[in-house]
C-alpha cells in the first residue's frame, strides 16, 4: 500500500514496537477535544487518506463544524474492511460474477476484477427454525439449511476461491455482528506502509443496518447498502456530508432487574421522538462507565431503529475487559490502549464535547420495558402489554377454550442484539432454571427457540450448568444465526395456524430481536413485542400475551401455586456468579475455529475458475441483466405513469421480502413450472441470486396498500392504458414495451428497515426511473442511487394522499444530467387525466457529488465496470500519460472557439472530457483547422482519439465507433444559378468546392462522375473560395453554409441534402480491438443517457441529430 499520509505524524511506542500515527492534536489543536469522538475518527481518516487542497478543505470543514454543530461539506470515508452476510453478499457476488462476464465479453481478463479491501461474509441469514424444543434441533436445522441452499453455498465457495480478499464464515459460525465483536474487530489495527509500521483505528462498513453494533466496543462502522459496499470494496470512498451528531448523555446506573434491552428500547423511543434521521449518535457522560461493553453493544445495535447512522461508545477500560473476555491477544489489547490514549480518542466520562443537539437519559429511571406491537419505538412498560392489545382493531372474541385470544405463538431468544451479551443469555437461563425447579411448563401452542449469535454461548452456558435448564422449558439451541429476528421463524404450530385461520385468535410473537414490523417475524403474524431474553422466557411460560406479568402469575406449580415474575427474575449477583462460572476467554476463538470446520460446508464442491459457470436451468442463480457497463442513466425530462402509489412506513420487507415464499403465490407458480416443490420453496432471501424470482416477488406483501388500485391482489397494480389489473412485473413490462416511463410515489420513511439492496434492484428491473416520497430512510436512499434511480423528496404538503393521484394521471419530472445536484430543485408537474396541470418544486434526495456521478453513469455497477476497464485501457488511450484528443475546428457542429476565452468548445470537446474522466486521465486537446489534419494526427498516432465522419478510406488506419451524430451535407449556389436540385450538380463543367480532406471531399471524390472538385484549404474557407474563384457549387456542413450565405448574401442552399455524415469517434487501429470496443460502448452510453442530445442543445447546434443506437 502506497499511501503515506501527508499530515502531522507522531511516534507511538508500545513495548518494543514503534508505530507512526496521525497526530490529531497537532492538526486540530485545542479544538480536538471539543469534537465528538466520531468526528475525531473521521478527521483521522481524512488526514490519513486525502491529499493536497481536498485534504485541507476537509480538515477545515471538520474543525469549523464546531461553530454551528452542522455542516454542508462533503468528505470521503475510506474504511479498512467490509462485512457482509449471505443474503446481501450473494447478490453482490452474483453482480461481480456478472461483471466478470461483461469484462470477458469486452475482451478483458475477467480476473482483473477483485475487491481491493478485505471482505468477510457470514452465512447467518438462511437458518430457519424448523426443528425446536429438542436436543438435536441445531443439527436438524443445519441439515435443512445446507440442503435448501447448497447451490447458493457452492457459489459462495466459488467466490471465496476465485475472488481475492473474500473470506466466507460458514453456517454455524454465528451472526455477522457477533462474529465482528468477538473475532474480527481489532479496535486499533496496524499495517506496513512502505516498510514502516503504522497504527490506526479499525474502521469498517457492513451490508446490514445493524452493523453499528460494533460501535459498542469503539469501532466506527455503520450499515450501507450492498451497492454502496460494492463501490467501497472496489476502491471508491463512500462520500458523506459531515454528519450532525446527537449527544446522548447518560447518568446514573441501571437499577437491579433492569437490563441492557430496556435501555436500548428506551433510547429508541427517545431518539425517534426527536426525529433522528441519519445523524450520528454518540453516548457520553458518567453513566457510560457503568455499562459493560456487552451492554453498550446492545444499545449500539439498535441504531437503525432509533433512526441513526451510528450509536457510538468511545473506548475505555470496560472495552479492554471485553477484549480480554473474548480471547484477544494481550499485545493487541495494549496497542488499543496506548494508541487511543495518545491519539486523544480515549473515553473521558467528564468530557462535554460539542454536539448538534442532545438528550439526557437517567439510567436510574429506566424500568422493565417492551416495544410493540408493530414498531420498535413504541415503548411500553411490560405491564402495559394487555392494554396495548385491547386498543387494537379486530379484537377476537373472548376465549372459551384452552387457548387465550392473544396466544404467544412464537417465543424466540433471537438476534445478535440480545444474544451477544453473555449477561442477557445467562439472565434468560436463570429464569428457565427457576421455572424448571418450580415445575412450570410452556403451553403446547408456543413455539420456543434459542438462536445465539455465537457458538461460544453453548460453551459458557454448558459450563455454568444452564443449558439443561433452558432445554427443560423448550429453549434448546436451534442454531447460530439470525433465525426469527429476520423472519426465518419456520412454520407456526399447527394448532395456532388452524385457530388463526378460523378467526378465533390473534397470535402474537414475543422475541428478543430488534424489529417487529407487521409480517416481519412471520407472514401470518402482525403483532410482535420486543423484549429482553428473560422476559421472552416468562411470556413463553405464560403462553398468553394479554396476561399482565406485573400483577398476574406467569404460571402455576404442579400443585396449583401461582408463580409470579419477581419469583423468577434473577438478581445481578446471580447473573454475575454464573458468568464467573461459565465464561472462559479461550472459548471464543476455539468454538469459532471448530464451527469454521463445518463438515457439511466442507463437503460442498465448488468450481475453480475466473468465470462462474452459470446453469441456465437454475432457479437460484442467474446472471443479472443490470451487470453491464451499458445500463445507461435514467436521468432526463419525462412524463411517467405512477406504477404504485403507497403510504407511509414502506419497509424494505414490503418492497423485497426475505420471508418464506407463499406456496399459493405467482412466485411459487413460476418456480413450480421450473421443477421446484411447491411445499419446499425456501425463503425469498435464498433466491436473491435469481433476478427473475426477485422481480416477481417485488412488493409481495399482504399488508401493502396500493392507493392507485386499493382492491388489487398482492403484488398487482393497474396498467392504466389497458385498464387491466396485472401482476406488477407484467404491468411494468407492458409500460416498457410501449416506451412509457414509470415512477413510484410514497409517503414518509420510504425504505425503512434493512440494508437490502434488492429493494432497489427490483425497482430498477421494474423500470422505475424515480421514487417520489416525503422522506427516505438513509440506506435505501443510497441503494436507489446505486441502481441509478433518482430519489425525489416531495414537499410536506404533497403527500400521496394530498396529490390524490388517479388512474390516467401522469407525473412529469425535469431531472436532466446537467441539472441534478445535491439537494437541488426538481421541477414536477402532475398531468391530470382531465387535462389540468399542477406544478410544484421537489428536491433531489442526493447528498454528494459522488452520488450525482453515480446517477449520471447509471449506478454503481456501470461505474465499477468502467473503472476496471479504464485501469486496463489507460495505456491504450493515454500512452504519454495524458489522452490527446484531436479537435477539428473546421466543422462547427463538432467544435469551435469560445469567443471570450479562445478555448475550444463543442460536442466533441464535451465527449473528450467525459472520456478522460471515465478513464481517470488528464486531457490534452490537440486543435486543428481542418478535418484532414485532424484525421492524420490520429492515423499517425500523434493523437489518441478523434472525432470524424466514418469513411472507408480513413478506416484503413482508424477504428471507428458507431456514429454519435448525423450531420446533413448540403450544396450552396448563387441566387442566379440554374441549379435547382441536388441531382443536377454532377454534370460536366460544374465546379464544386469542398474542404480538403473533409468527409465531403472523400464522399464526393467517390460519387461525382462528371463534375470537377476544387479543394479549399479548410472547410470554413469553402464559401470564400467559391466566391473568389467564381465556382458553381460549394459543398459542406449545412449549418456552416447557411451561416455563410447569410453573411455574404446573394446565395441559396439547394433543397434537401446530398448526404448524411455519420460523425463518430475513432482511435488508431494499432491500439487494439479491446480499446475499440470500449470506445464504441462509451459512445452508445453517451447517446442512450442523453449526454449527446444535451450537448447539442447546450451548444445551440442545428443541422445535426443524435444517431440511433447501433
Number of C-alpha atoms within 10 A of each C-alpha: 8 7 11 15 17 14 22 14 17 16 15 19 13 16 10 5 9 14 19 19 24 24 20 23 18 13 19 18 11 10 16 22 18 17 23 26 26 25 20 23 22 21 26 21 22 23 23 22 17 22 15 9 9 13 20 14 13 21 21 15 19 24 19 14 22 19 9 11 18 19 16 14 17 19 26 22 20 23 20 19 22 24 25 26 22 26 28 28 26 27 25 23 22 23 23 27 26 23 26 25 21 18 23 15 13 19 15 19 15 21 15 15 22 17 19 16 18 15 23 22 25 27 28 26 26 29 29 27 31 20 24 23 19 16 16 14 19 23 15 17 19 23 14 19 19 18 12 17 18 17 18 20 25 17 25 24 23 21 27 20 18 19 21 16 17 21 18 21 23 22 27 26 27 31 28 31 31 25 22 18 24 23 17 15 21 22 26 21 17 17 13 13 14 11 8 11 14 19 20 23 24 21 26 21 26 28 29 26 26 28 30 32 33 32 30 27 28 31 25 27 26 27 28 28 28 30 29 27 29 24 19 24 23 16 16 18 18 19 18 17 14 22 23 20 27 24 24 23 19 21 20 16 18 20 14 12 14 20 24 24 27 27 23 29 28 27 23 25 20 19 22 18 12 12 12 20 19 20 20 24 30 23 25 26 20 17 19 26 20 16 16 19 27 25 24 30 31 31 29 30 28 29 31 31 27 30 24 28 28 32 34 32 27 24 24 22 14 18 24 19 14 18 25 16 16 19 17 21 10 12 10 17 18 14 23 26 20 17 23 19 14 16 21 17 23 19 20 17 17 9 13 15 15 20 21 18 14 16 14 14 18 14 20 15 12 17 19 21 24 28 26 22 25 18 19 27 25 18 22 21 14 19 18 17 21 16 13 13 18 13 9 11 7 9 15 16 12 11 12 9 7 7 19 21 24 25 24 29 28 29 31 28 32 30 27 30 30 30 27 28 22 22 22 24 23 29 27 26 29 24 25 30 23 16 29 18 11 18 15 21 20 22 19 13 20 27 27 31 31 30 29 30 28 28 27 28 27 18 18 24 23 14 16 18 16 21 22 18 23 26 22 20 24 26 29 24 27 29 31 30 33 28 30 30 25 25 25 25 26 21 16 20 14 10 14 23 17 13 15 17 12 9 14 20 22 25 26 27 28 32 32 29 29 29 27 28 23 21 21 26 28 25 19 18 20 19 24 31 29 30 28 30 29 24 27 26 32 24 28 31 24 25 29 23 25 22 21 18 23 14 10 14 17 25 24 18 15 11 8 8 11 13 17 17 19 14 13 21 20 21 14 15 10 14 20 14 12 22 20 12 14 21 20 17 16 14 20 23 16 14 17 20 14 12 19 18 15 15 9 14 17 11 9 14 14 17 15 14 13 20 19 20 12 13 11 9 10 13 20 19 24 21 21 19 12 21 22 22 26 22 20 22 26 27 25 20 15 16 20 22 22 27 26 23 24 23 20 17 19 23 22 23 25 26 23 27 26 26 25 21 24 19 17 10 15 18 21 22 14 16 18 16 10 12 11 14 13 18 12 13 19 24 20 21 24 24 25 28 28 20 23 23 22 23 24 22 28 28 28 25 19 14 14 18 20 23 20 21 17 14 12 16 17 20 24 23 27 22 23 18 12 10 10 11 17 18 20 23 23 17 21 23 15 15 21 14 9 10 9 15 22 23 25 20 26 27 23 21 20 26 29 24 25 24 30 29 30 32 26 30 26 24 25 19 20 23 21 26 24 27 25 28 29 23 24 26 24 26 26 28 25 27 28 28 26 30 31 32 28 28 24 27 25 26 15 13 10 17 20 22 14 9 12 12 20 15 16 15 20 22 24 19 23 18 23 19 21 14 14 23 20 16 15 17 19 22 16 22 17 20 20 16 13 8 8 9 14 11 12 13 15 22 20 23 27 22 20 20 15 18 24 23 18 21 26 25 29 27 29 25 29 24 23 25 21 22 20 20 25 22 15 17 20 19 15 19 27 21 13 11 13 18 27 26 30 30 31 27 24 24 21 18 25 24 21 23 13 11 9 6 7 9 11 19 18 22 25 27 21 17 20 23 19 16 21 22 13 17 21 15 18 13 18 18 18 19 19 17 17 22 26 23 19 27 29 18 21 23 24 12 18 15 24 25 29 28 29 29 24 21 17 12 10 19 14 11 19 28 25 27 24 20 24 26 24 19 25 20 21 25 26 27 25 20 12 9 12 10 17 13 14 16 10 10 21 17 13 10 11 17 20 25 29 30 27 21 20 25 25 24 23 19 15 20 13 9 11 14 11 13 19 18 18 19 19 20 17 22 30 22 18 26 27 15 20 24 16 9 10 11 17 22 27 27 26 28 27 22 19 22 25 18 10 19 17 11 10 11 10 11 20 19 22 18 12 13 16 19 16 16 21 21 25 23 26 28 28 27 18 14 18 13 13 18 26 24 17 19 22 22 18 21 24 22 22 22 21 20 23 21 24 24 20 18 18 21 12 12 15 10 17 14 15 21 15 20 20 13 12 11
